[in-house]
């Protein structure tokens, strides 16, 4: 890329090799990313029928199959085999055919095609001379035979492959370990328990501690011990297998299989199930023994930071954007277009609500992962602005610190180099009720008094899944974050412009099934009183007229809260789903106290953008006029047009037409730019009106800094706990020790505020849930998707699946599998 930027073919080859290295190390997602880059560059160098492209497609497909993405792998392999089968390279075409057979069998496709592919592979295999090439194909063929139940043939193929690999590959090569693991699985199915245990042991020992193949081998080993009723010996391998697979392959069916096996093993050992772990309350004194996050700060630094945290505020404007519509209309691709990401023609259909956080700037919208963390910026801005405010007030008893923007090392050094004069174990103190929180509490409608917390009980730390090691790590990472905040942003010339707010867009991409919106409409509805602006975008295909019969009629229950109840009905036309969503938005959020007119567009909240996709397809331009007439008639029939934003008030067009294929290219879609610009103007107008109203009442509509700190803390907790659920008492103690949130009222206001922002969810008035906090909305959505996006599971769960379909009864084993398959 540096010396020969024009030689794209060399870059593609190097990317291919990097991807291969990543795949060998078990970093399948990294390998997939690199293979996709290599394929994208190769397609600019060669024609679609070139062997280089076919080879890269085959390698990418293998990486996808290893992640259980069989359907996507199948599509790539069919294109690869169409090219390689015409070549003289027997190895490539036999490998493509064998991989395709594996992907088809994983999806329980037609047996006839699998048999044909195996016959082709066997014919090409006989023409190969390289022993390593033969071994690689034989290993894949062995897995196919094992999947279709021909165990004797599978055993023979795998033993041939293993013999060749042990002769010609280096010791501990991952392909040898893979064949050993496959052979162990085959022997286990044949009932050869003793010999298969040896295979699993050897395969696991050959792999590094975090390699997914080690997890697969340990799973096989643990299951064999369980088969021999040796549950004590099985617990260790299964526990390690679950840890490895949840880390490396969270969505893989093998991960759910490992969780189910461990659950059964633990129950057989009469150990307590971990289902109620999150419900347990920690001991008030011992459960949260975290280090002082300000340990190592000088007294002056500590005082400066504590003053900012006690009553510091920051201006963060948040907008919630909901992408809704039938499946396969381009919602996810439009989300990519908002963040200016390249168009993905192979975009997989969304199965759960996907949460994406985007930050607006002069360079456009960027996804949170691709830009600076807005919470870091908010904290830095709050600390520095509070410092400047204190300096400008002579009577304020605070330490004057000179923050020189031009100096990269200002006096305010919140690092770990200061003299540690304060006791590291001393709890951080702050005023019990700060002015910022009191003001915010009045605005958010929080009760003046809250119920006392439930009585706590002694609980072992291991039961809480937050060990003392993790608490120490939390403190250390907290110190590192604090020490770098001001240094990182103090030279940002735009940071301290008081008129500039941090503008955050939370984009929720809904699946096409109406059940998701029915379940979540109440949870995710917002109003001006929640300090979050709400915008909905409803999508439809320009090439499918709204009056056309629905491709997949859907039965929906149109009940929303207590405002209105409309009987259930069938969605028979394409426009019926549009009408259903528009009606539900109108009913759920139109009430006297929630009525709000967006002055820049003259529409009632929630503002709705009607968006027609696939404008690049043939016949799209001809459909614009007719589609607009049908949309206009639909809006007039239901009288909901007062919510709909129109592209041009001087024109009669009622929808925005977008071409997602232009995303991430130099040819920017003007409609996408226009939509982004309108959303920003509406957001600015909304928050300006809010601030003016609060100023008249003598209060400010700003967010306390400590709430931003709590928001950042929840991210760390999700990664440490491995789940999106935590006990409310534990979170309260962590908030007190690390976020300066010191009393019950303040904590409840913080929970209510962050719930309004859809950062977390807490249900204080539901007895079964008030002791839990959902600290990851994505986790909750995945939980729901596990039971709404039902797919046929692995063969070993078919009896439970048949019981569910026949009687509507879900077994515990199937429930655990479904949850694990969605990363819960």
C-alpha positions in Angstrom: 0.0 0.0 0.0 2.9 2.3 0.6 5.3 1.6 -2.3 3.1 0.1 -4.9 -0.4 1.4 -4.3 -1.4 0.8 -7.9 -0.7 -2.9 -7.7 -4.0 -4.0 -6.1 -3.5 -7.6 -7.0 -0.5 -7.8 -4.6 -2.5 -6.1 -1.9 -5.3 -8.6 -2.3 -2.9 -11.6 -2.1 -1.3 -10.2 1.0 -4.7 -9.6 2.6 -5.7 -13.2 1.7 -2.6 -14.6 3.5 -3.2 -12.4 6.6 -6.8 -13.8 6.7 -5.4 -17.3 6.4 -3.1 -16.7 9.4 -5.9 -15.3 11.5 -8.2 -18.3 10.6 -5.5 -20.7 11.6 -5.2 -19.0 15.0 -9.0 -19.3 15.5 -9.6 -15.6 14.9 -12.5 -16.4 12.6 -14.2 -12.9 12.6 -10.8 -11.2 11.8 -10.2 -13.7 9.1 -13.7 -13.1 7.6 -13.0 -9.3 7.6 -9.7 -9.7 5.8 -11.1 -12.2 3.3 -13.9 -9.7 2.5 -11.3 -6.9 1.9 -9.3 -9.2 -0.3 -12.3 -10.2 -2.3 -13.4 -6.6 -2.8 -10.0 -5.6 -4.1 -9.7 -8.7 -6.3 -13.0 -7.9 -8.0 -11.6 -4.6 -9.2 -8.6 -6.5 -10.7 -10.1 -9.6 -12.3 -13.3 -10.7 -14.0 -15.9 -12.5 -11.9 -14.9 -15.9 -13.4 -11.2 -15.6 -12.5 -9.7 -18.4 -10.3 -8.2 -15.9 -7.8 -11.7 -14.7 -7.0 -13.1 -18.2 -6.8 -10.3 -19.2 -4.4 -10.9 -16.2 -2.1 -14.7 -16.9 -2.1 -14.0 -20.5 -1.1 -11.7 -19.4 1.7 -14.2 -16.8 3.0 -16.9 -19.5 2.9 -14.8 -21.8 5.0 -14.3 -19.0 7.6 -18.1 -18.4 7.6 -18.9 -22.2 8.0 -16.5 -22.4 11.0 -18.7 -19.6 12.5 -21.9 -21.6 11.7 -22.9 -19.1 9.0 -23.7 -22.0 6.6 -26.3 -20.1 4.5 -23.9 -17.2 3.6 -21.1 -19.8 3.0 -23.4 -21.7 0.7 -24.0 -18.7 -1.6 -20.3 -18.0 -1.9 -19.4 -21.6 -2.5 -21.9 -22.0 -5.3 -20.3 -19.1 -7.2 -16.8 -20.4 -6.4 -17.6 -23.9 -7.6 -19.2 -22.6 -10.8 -15.7 -21.2 -11.7 -13.4 -23.8 -10.2 -15.3 -26.8 -11.7 -14.4 -25.5 -15.2 -10.7 -25.4 -14.3 -8.0 -28.1 -14.2 -7.2 -27.5 -10.5 -8.6 -30.7 -9.0 -7.7 -29.6 -5.4 -9.6 -26.3 -5.5 -12.8 -27.7 -7.1 -12.8 -30.8 -4.9 -12.4 -28.6 -1.8 -15.2 -26.2 -3.0 -17.5 -29.2 -3.6 -16.7 -30.8 -0.2 -17.3 -27.5 1.6 -20.5 -26.9 -0.2 -21.7 -30.4 0.9 -20.8 -29.5 4.5 -22.8 -26.2 4.4 -25.8 -27.9 2.8 -25.8 -30.7 5.4 -25.5 -28.1 8.2 -28.8 -26.6 6.9 -30.5 -30.0 6.4 -30.8 -29.3 2.7 -31.7 -32.0 0.0 -29.7 -35.2 0.4 -29.6 -35.7 -3.3 -27.4 -32.7 -4.0 -25.1 -33.6 -1.1 -24.6 -37.1 -2.6 -23.9 -35.6 -6.0 -21.3 -33.3 -4.6 -19.6 -36.2 -2.7 -19.4 -38.2 -5.9 -17.8 -35.3 -7.8 -15.3 -34.7 -4.9 -14.3 -38.4 -4.9 -13.7 -38.4 -8.6 -11.5 -35.3 -8.5 -9.7 -36.6 -5.3 -8.4 -39.6 -7.2 -6.7 -37.3 -9.7 -4.7 -35.4 -7.1 -1.1 -36.1 -6.3 -0.2 -33.8 -3.4 -0.6 -35.7 -0.1 -1.4 -32.5 1.9 -4.1 -31.5 -0.6 -5.6 -35.0 -0.4 -5.5 -34.9 3.4 -7.3 -31.6 3.5 -10.1 -32.7 1.1 -10.4 -36.1 2.9 -10.9 -34.4 6.2 -13.8 -32.3 4.8 -15.3 -35.4 3.1 -15.1 -37.3 6.4 -17.1 -34.5 8.1 -19.8 -34.7 5.4 -20.1 -38.5 5.8 -20.3 -38.1 9.6 -23.1 -35.5 9.3 -25.2 -37.7 7.0 -24.7 -40.7 9.3 -22.3 -42.9 7.2 -19.9 -43.3 10.1 -17.8 -46.2 8.7 -17.0 -44.2 5.6 -16.4 -41.1 7.6 -14.0 -43.0 10.0 -12.0 -44.3 7.0 -11.7 -40.9 5.3 -10.7 -39.2 8.5 -8.1 -41.8 9.4 -6.6 -41.5 5.9 -6.4 -37.7 6.3 -4.9 -37.9 9.8 -2.2 -40.4 8.6 -1.2 -38.0 5.7 -1.2 -34.9 7.9 0.9 -36.6 10.6 3.5 -37.5 8.0 3.7 -34.2 6.1 2.6 -31.4 8.5 4.5 -29.9 11.4 3.7 -31.0 14.9 0.7 -29.4 16.5 -0.6 -28.1 13.2 -4.2 -26.9 13.6 -5.5 -28.9 10.6 -4.1 -32.1 12.2 -5.9 -31.1 15.4 -9.1 -30.4 13.5 -9.0 -33.9 11.9 -8.3 -35.5 15.3 -11.3 -33.7 16.8 -13.5 -34.8 13.9 -12.3 -38.4 14.2 -13.0 -38.2 17.9 -16.6 -37.0 17.2 -17.0 -39.8 14.7 -15.8 -42.5 17.1 -18.1 -41.1 19.8 -21.1 -41.6 17.5 -19.9 -45.1 16.8 -19.8 -45.8 20.5 -16.0 -46.0 20.8 -15.9 -44.0 24.0 -12.4 -44.9 25.2 -10.6 -44.3 21.9 -12.5 -41.0 21.2 -11.4 -39.6 24.6 -7.8 -40.0 23.6 -8.4 -38.1 20.3 -10.1 -35.2 22.1 -7.2 -35.0 24.6 -4.6 -34.9 21.9 -6.6 -32.3 19.8 -7.1 -30.0 22.9 -3.4 -30.2 23.9 -2.3 -29.1 20.4 -4.3 -25.8 20.5 -3.7 -22.6 22.4 -5.8 -21.8 25.4 -8.3 -19.5 23.6 -8.5 -21.4 20.2 -12.1 -22.4 19.4 -10.9 -25.8 18.2 -9.7 -26.4 21.8 -13.2 -25.5 23.0 -14.7 -28.0 20.5 -12.3 -30.8 21.6 -13.0 -30.1 25.3 -16.7 -30.2 24.6 -16.4 -33.6 23.0 -14.3 -34.7 25.9 -16.8 -33.5 28.5 -19.7 -35.1 26.8 -17.9 -38.4 26.7 -17.3 -38.3 30.4 -21.0 -37.5 30.9 -21.9 -40.5 28.8 -19.9 -42.6 31.2 -21.5 -40.9 34.2 -18.2 -39.3 35.2 -19.7 -35.9 35.9 -16.9 -34.8 38.2 -14.4 -35.3 35.4 -16.7 -33.7 32.9 -17.3 -30.4 34.7 -13.7 -29.0 34.2 -13.5 -29.6 30.4 -17.1 -28.4 29.9 -16.6 -25.2 31.9 -13.4 -24.4 29.9 -15.2 -25.2 26.7 -18.1 -22.8 27.5 -15.6 -20.0 28.4 -13.7 -20.5 25.1 -16.7 -20.8 22.8 -18.6 -17.9 24.4 -15.6 -15.7 23.8 -14.7 -16.8 20.3 -18.0 -18.1 18.8 -20.9 -16.6 20.8 -23.4 -17.2 18.0 -22.3 -20.7 17.1 -24.7 -23.7 17.8 -21.8 -25.5 19.4 -21.6 -22.8 22.1 -25.3 -23.5 23.1 -24.6 -27.2 23.0 -21.7 -26.7 25.5 -23.9 -24.6 27.8 -26.6 -27.2 27.7 -24.1 -30.0 28.5 -22.6 -28.0 31.3 -26.0 -27.2 32.8 -27.0 -30.9 32.7 -23.6 -31.9 34.2 -24.0 -29.4 37.1 -27.5 -30.5 37.8 -26.4 -34.1 38.0 -23.8 -33.0 40.6 -26.6 -31.5 42.6 -25.0 -28.1 42.4 -27.1 -24.9 42.4 -28.2 -23.8 38.9 -27.0 -20.3 37.8 -30.4 -19.2 36.7 -31.1 -17.0 39.8 -27.5 -15.7 40.2 -28.4 -12.2 39.0 -31.3 -12.0 41.5 -29.0 -12.4 44.5 -28.2 -9.2 46.4 -24.6 -8.6 47.5 -23.6 -8.0 51.1 -23.7 -4.3 51.8 -20.1 -4.1 53.1 -18.1 -6.9 51.4 -19.6 -7.3 47.9 -18.1 -4.1 46.4 -14.6 -3.8 47.8 -13.3 -1.7 44.9 -10.2 0.4 45.1 -10.4 4.2 45.3 -10.6 5.3 41.6 -8.6 8.5 42.6 -5.8 6.6 44.3 -2.6 8.2 43.1 -4.0 11.6 42.5 -2.6 14.6 44.4 -4.9 16.3 46.9 -5.3 19.2 44.4 -6.2 16.9 41.5 -8.6 15.0 43.7 -10.4 18.2 44.9 -10.7 19.4 41.3 -12.1 16.2 40.1 -14.5 15.7 43.0 -15.9 19.3 42.6 -16.6 18.7 38.9 -18.2 15.3 39.6 -20.4 16.6 42.5 -22.3 19.2 40.5 -20.7 19.3 37.0 -23.1 19.1 34.0 -22.7 18.6 30.3 -25.0 19.2 27.3 -25.7 16.0 25.4 -28.5 16.0 22.7 -29.8 12.5 22.1 -32.1 11.4 19.3 -33.6 8.0 18.9 -34.1 6.9 15.3 -36.2 3.8 14.6 -35.8 2.0 11.3 -39.0 0.0 10.6 -40.6 -1.8 7.7 -41.0 -5.3 6.1 -38.0 -7.6 5.9 -35.5 -7.2 3.0 -36.5 -3.6 2.2 -33.0 -2.2 3.0 -33.2 -1.0 6.6 -29.8 -2.3 7.6 -28.2 -1.0 4.4 -29.7 2.4 5.1 -28.2 2.3 8.5 -24.8 1.7 6.9 -25.5 4.6 4.5 -26.1 7.0 7.5 -22.6 6.2 8.8 -21.2 6.3 5.2 -20.1 2.7 5.3 -19.7 0.7 2.0 -22.8 -1.1 0.6 -23.0 -4.8 1.5 -24.8 -6.7 -1.3 -24.7 -9.9 0.9 -26.4 -8.2 3.9 -28.0 -10.9 6.1 -31.6 -10.3 7.2 -31.9 -8.7 10.6 -33.2 -11.2 13.2 -33.2 -9.0 16.3 -33.4 -5.3 17.1 -29.8 -4.0 16.4 -28.6 -0.9 18.4 -26.2 1.4 16.7 -24.8 4.6 18.2 -23.7 7.4 15.8 -22.0 10.7 16.5 -22.6 13.7 14.3 -19.8 16.1 13.4 -18.7 18.3 10.6 -17.4 15.2 8.8 -20.9 13.6 8.8 -22.2 10.8 10.9 -19.8 8.2 12.3 -20.6 5.0 14.2 -19.4 5.0 17.8 -16.7 2.3 17.0 -15.3 4.5 14.3 -14.9 7.7 16.3 -14.0 9.0 19.7 -16.3 7.8 22.5 -18.7 10.7 23.0 -18.9 9.9 26.7 -15.2 10.5 27.1 -15.6 13.8 25.3 -18.6 14.7 27.5 -16.7 14.0 30.7 -13.7 15.9 29.6 -15.8 18.9 28.5 -17.8 18.8 31.8 -14.6 18.7 33.9 -12.9 21.5 32.0 -16.0 23.7 31.7 -16.6 23.3 35.5 -12.9 24.2 36.1 -13.3 27.4 34.0 -16.5 28.3 35.8 -14.9 27.9 39.2 -11.9 30.0 38.2 -14.2 32.8 37.1 -15.9 32.8 40.5 -13.5 34.5 43.1 -15.4 33.3 46.1 -15.4 29.7 45.1 -13.1 27.7 47.3 -11.5 25.5 44.7 -7.9 25.0 43.5 -7.1 27.3 40.6 -5.6 25.2 37.8 -4.4 26.8 34.6 -5.5 24.7 31.6 -3.5 26.0 28.7 -5.0 24.7 25.4 -1.7 25.1 23.6 0.2 23.2 26.3 -0.1 19.4 25.9 0.7 18.9 29.6 -1.5 21.3 31.5 -1.3 21.7 35.3 -4.5 19.6 35.6 -2.7 16.3 35.4 -5.3 13.7 36.3 -2.7 10.9 35.9 -1.2 8.4 38.3 2.1 10.2 38.8 0.9 12.5 41.6 1.9 12.0 45.2 -0.4 9.4 46.8 -1.2 11.2 50.0 -4.8 10.0 50.3 -5.6 6.6 51.7 -6.3 4.2 48.8 -9.0 2.4 50.7 -10.9 5.6 51.7 -14.3 5.8 50.1 -14.8 8.7 47.7 -16.9 11.3 49.3 -19.2 13.9 47.6 -22.2 15.9 48.7 -25.2 13.6 49.2 -27.5 15.6 47.0 -25.9 17.8 44.4 -27.6 20.8 42.8 -27.2 19.3 39.3 -29.0 16.1 40.3 -31.7 18.0 42.3 -32.4 20.1 39.2 -32.4 17.1 36.9 -34.6 15.1 39.3 -37.3 17.8 39.1 -37.3 17.8 35.3 -37.3 14.0 34.8 -40.4 13.5 37.0 -38.6 11.3 39.5 -40.4 10.8 42.9 -39.1 13.0 45.7 -38.8 9.9 47.9 -38.1 6.3 46.9 -38.6 3.1 48.7 -35.7 1.8 50.8 -33.7 -1.0 49.1 -34.7 -4.6 49.9 -32.7 -6.1 52.8 -29.4 -7.5 51.5 -28.1 -10.9 52.3 -24.7 -12.4 52.5 -23.6 -13.7 49.1 -20.3 -15.2 48.0 -18.5 -13.1 45.4 -18.1 -16.0 43.0 -21.9 -16.4 42.9 -22.2 -12.8 41.6 -19.7 -13.4 38.8 -17.8 -10.3 39.8 -14.7 -11.5 41.6 -12.2 -9.4 43.6 -9.8 -9.6 40.6 -12.5 -8.1 38.4 -13.2 -5.4 40.9 -9.5 -4.5 41.0 -9.4 -4.5 37.2 -12.4 -2.2 37.2 -10.7 0.2 39.5 -7.4 0.2 37.5 -9.1 0.7 34.2 -11.2 3.5 35.8 -8.1 5.2 37.0 -6.5 4.9 33.5 -9.6 6.4 31.9 -9.8 9.3 34.3 -6.1 10.1 33.9 -6.3 10.3 30.1 -9.6 12.2 29.7 -8.4 15.8 30.0 -5.1 15.1 28.3 -6.8 13.5 25.4 -9.3 16.3 24.7 -7.8 19.5 26.2 -6.2 20.4 22.8 -9.5 20.0 20.9 -10.4 23.5 19.8 -14.1 22.7 19.4 -14.5 20.9 22.8 -15.1 24.0 24.9 -17.5 25.9 22.6 -20.4 26.2 25.0 -22.8 26.7 22.2 -21.9 23.3 20.7 -23.7 20.3 22.2 -22.6 16.7 21.8 -25.2 15.2 19.4 -25.8 11.5 19.7 -28.0 9.4 17.4 -29.1 6.0 18.7 -30.3 4.1 15.7 -32.6 1.0 16.3 -32.8 -1.3 13.3 -36.0 -3.4 13.7 -36.5 -6.8 12.0 -39.4 -7.2 9.6 -41.6 -9.2 12.0 -44.4 -7.0 13.5 -44.0 -8.8 16.9 -40.9 -6.9 17.7 -42.5 -3.5 17.5 -45.6 -4.8 19.3 -43.4 -5.9 22.2 -41.1 -2.9 22.4 -43.3 0.0 21.4 -44.1 0.9 25.1 -40.5 0.3 26.2 -39.0 2.5 23.6 -41.6 5.2 23.3 -40.3 8.6 24.2 -41.7 12.1 24.6 -40.4 15.6 25.1 -40.5 15.0 28.9 -37.8 12.3 28.5 -35.3 14.6 26.9 -34.9 12.3 23.9 -36.2 13.3 20.5 -37.9 10.4 18.7 -37.8 10.0 14.9 -39.2 7.0 13.0 -38.3 6.0 9.4 -40.7 3.5 7.7 -39.3 1.8 4.6 -40.8 0.2 1.5 -39.6 -1.0 -1.8 -40.2 1.4 -4.7 -40.6 -1.6 -7.0 -43.4 -3.1 -4.8 -46.5 -0.9 -5.0 -48.3 -0.3 -1.7 -51.5 -1.7 -3.2 -49.8 -5.0 -4.3 -50.6 -8.2 -2.4 -48.1 -8.8 0.4 -45.5 -11.4 -0.5 -45.8 -12.8 3.1 -49.1 -12.0 4.8 -48.6 -11.4 8.5 -51.0 -11.7 11.4 -50.6 -8.9 13.9 -52.3 -7.9 17.1 -52.8 -4.1 17.0 -53.0 -3.4 20.7 -51.0 -0.6 22.2 -51.3 0.3 25.8 -54.7 1.5 27.2 -55.2 4.3 24.7 -56.8 2.3 22.0 -57.4 -1.3 21.0 -57.9 -2.4 17.4 -58.8 -6.0 16.7 -56.2 -8.3 15.2 -56.1 -8.5 11.4 -54.1 -9.9 8.5 -51.7 -7.7 6.7 -52.6 -8.5 3.1 -51.2 -5.6 1.1 -47.7 -4.1 1.2 -49.2 -0.8 2.3 -51.0 -2.4 5.3 -47.8 -2.8 7.3 -46.9 0.9 6.6 -50.4 1.9 7.8 -50.1 -0.4 10.9 -46.8 1.1 11.9 -48.0 4.7 11.4 -51.2 4.1 13.3 -49.3 2.5 16.2 -46.9 5.4 16.4 -49.7 7.9 16.4 -51.7 6.1 19.1 -48.8 5.4 21.4 -47.4 8.9 21.5 -50.1 11.4 20.7 -51.5 12.7 24.0 -52.0 16.3 25.2 -48.9 16.3 27.3 -46.7 14.7 24.6 -47.9 16.9 21.7 -44.9 18.6 20.1 -44.6 20.4 16.8 -41.3 20.2 15.0 -41.1 23.8 13.9 -38.5 23.2 11.2 -40.8 20.7 9.4 -44.2 21.5 10.8 -45.0 17.9 11.7 -46.3 16.4 14.9 -44.0 14.2 17.0 -43.0 11.5 16.5 -41.8 12.7 13.1 -42.0 10.0 10.4 -39.8 9.7 7.3 -41.4 7.6 4.5 -38.4 6.1 2.6 -38.5 4.2 -0.7 -35.5 2.0 -1.3 -34.1 0.1 -4.3 -34.1 3.3 -6.4 -31.3 1.7 -8.4 -33.5 -1.1 -9.8 -35.0 -1.2 -13.2 -38.5 0.4 -13.3 -37.9 2.4 -10.1 -38.3 5.8 -11.8 -41.5 4.7 -13.5 -43.0 3.7 -10.2 -42.4 7.0 -8.4 -45.5 8.7 -9.5 -47.9 5.8 -8.9 -46.3 4.9 -5.6 -46.7 8.5 -4.5 -50.4 8.5 -5.4 -50.9 5.4 -3.4 -49.0 6.7 -0.4 -50.9 10.0 -0.5 -54.2 8.1 -0.6 -53.1 5.8 2.3 -52.2 8.8 4.5 -55.5 10.6 3.7 -57.5 7.5 4.6 -55.9 7.1 8.0 -55.4 10.9 8.7 -51.8 10.4 10.0 -50.1 12.7 7.4 -49.5 15.3 10.1 -46.5 13.1 11.3 -44.9 12.6 7.9 -41.9 14.8 6.8 -42.1 15.6 3.1 -38.9 16.1 1.0 -40.0 19.4 -0.6 -43.1 21.4 0.5 -43.4 22.8 -3.0 -43.6 19.3 -4.5 -46.4 16.7 -4.0 -43.9 13.9 -3.4 -44.5 12.4 0.0 -41.5 10.1 0.4 -37.7 10.1 0.1 -36.2 7.8 -2.5 -32.7 6.4 -1.6 -30.1 4.3 -3.4 -28.2 2.4 -0.7 -25.7 1.1 -3.3 -24.0 4.5 -3.3 -23.1 4.3 0.3 -19.4 4.6 1.1 -18.6 5.8 -2.4 -17.6 9.1 -3.9 -21.1 9.5 -5.4 -23.1 10.4 -2.4 -26.9 9.9 -2.4 -28.3 13.4 -2.0 -31.5 12.0 -0.4 -29.4 10.4 2.5 -27.6 13.7 3.0 -30.9 15.5 3.0 -32.4 13.1 5.6 -29.3 13.5 7.9 -29.4 17.3 7.6 -33.1 17.4 8.4 -32.7 15.2 11.4 -29.9 17.4 12.7 -32.0 20.6 12.2 -35.0 19.0 14.0 -32.7 17.9 16.9 -31.3 21.4 17.2 -34.7 23.0 17.2 -36.1 20.4 19.6 -33.4 20.9 22.2 -33.3 24.7 21.8 -37.0 24.8 22.6 -36.5 22.5 25.6 -33.7 24.6 27.0 -35.7 27.8 26.6 -38.6 26.3 28.5 -36.3 25.1 31.3 -34.6 28.5 31.5 -37.9 30.2 32.1 -38.5 27.8 35.0 -35.1 28.6 36.4 -33.5 25.2 35.8 -31.2 23.7 33.2 -31.7 20.7 30.9 -28.2 19.4 31.3 -27.0 15.9 32.2 -25.0 15.5 35.4 -21.4 14.2 34.7 -21.8 11.4 37.2 -24.6 9.9 35.1 -22.3 9.9 32.1 -19.7 8.1 34.3 -22.4 5.5 35.2 -23.2 5.0 31.5 -19.5 4.3 30.8 -19.3 1.9 33.8 -22.2 -0.2 32.5 -20.1 -0.9 29.3 -17.3 -2.3 31.3 -19.6 -4.4 33.4 -21.2 -6.0 30.4 -17.8 -7.2 29.1 -16.8 -8.4 32.6 -20.0 -10.2 33.4 -20.5 -11.7 29.9 -24.2 -10.8 30.1 -26.4 -7.7 30.1 -28.0 -8.2 33.5 -26.9 -7.2 37.0 -28.3 -7.0 40.5 -29.5 -3.5 41.3 -27.7 -3.5 44.7 -24.3 -4.3 43.2 -24.8 -1.6 40.6 -25.7 0.9 43.3 -22.6 0.1 45.3 -20.4 0.4 42.2 -22.1 3.7 41.4 -21.4 5.0 44.9 -17.7 4.0 44.8 -16.8 4.9 41.2 -19.4 7.5 40.1 -20.0 9.7 43.1 -23.7 8.7 43.2 -24.1 8.6 46.9 -27.7 8.2 48.0 -30.9 6.2 47.0 -32.7 9.2 45.4 -29.8 10.2 43.3 -29.3 6.6 42.1 -33.0 6.2 41.2 -32.8 9.5 39.2 -29.8 8.1 37.4 -31.6 4.9 36.5 -34.6 6.7 35.3 -32.6 9.1 33.2 -30.5 6.3 31.5 -33.7 4.3 31.0 -35.1 7.3 29.1 -32.0 7.4 27.0 -32.3 3.6 26.3 -28.8 3.1 27.8 -30.2 0.6 30.3 -33.6 -0.6 31.5 -34.9 -0.7 35.0 -38.5 -1.5 36.1 -38.9 -0.3 39.7 -42.6 -0.9 39.8 -42.5 -4.5 38.7 -41.9 -6.7 41.8 -40.4 -9.6 39.7 -37.9 -7.2 38.0 -37.1 -4.4 40.4 -34.0 -6.1 41.7 -32.5 -6.4 38.2 -31.1 -3.8 35.8 -30.6 -4.5 32.1 -27.3 -2.8 31.4 -27.2 -3.8 27.7 -30.3 -3.1 25.6 -28.8 -5.3 22.9 -28.7 -8.2 25.3 -32.4 -7.8 26.0 -33.3 -7.6 22.3 -31.3 -10.7 21.7 -33.1 -12.4 24.5 -36.4 -11.6 22.9 -35.2 -12.7 19.5 -34.4 -16.1 20.9 -38.1 -16.8 21.2 -39.5 -14.9 18.3 -37.0 -15.8 15.5 -37.3 -19.6 16.0 -35.3 -21.7 13.6 -34.9 -25.5 13.5 -32.1 -26.4 15.9 -29.3 -29.0 15.7 -30.3 -32.6 15.1 -29.7 -33.6 18.7 -32.6 -31.3 19.7 -35.1 -32.4 17.1 -37.3 -34.3 19.7 -37.6 -31.1 21.7 -38.3 -29.2 18.5 -41.1 -31.5 17.5 -42.6 -31.2 21.0 -42.6 -27.4 20.6 -44.2 -27.5 17.2 -46.8 -30.1 18.2 -47.8 -29.1 21.7 -46.4 -25.6 22.1 -44.2 -26.7 25.1 -40.6 -25.6 25.1 -38.1 -27.8 27.0 -35.5 -26.2 29.3 -32.8 -27.7 27.1 -34.2 -26.1 23.9 -34.7 -22.7 25.8 -31.0 -22.7 26.8 -30.0 -23.6 23.2 -32.1 -20.7 21.7 -30.7 -18.2 24.2 -27.1 -19.2 23.6 -27.6 -19.1 19.8 -28.5 -15.4 20.2 -25.6 -14.6 22.4 -27.5 -14.5 25.7 
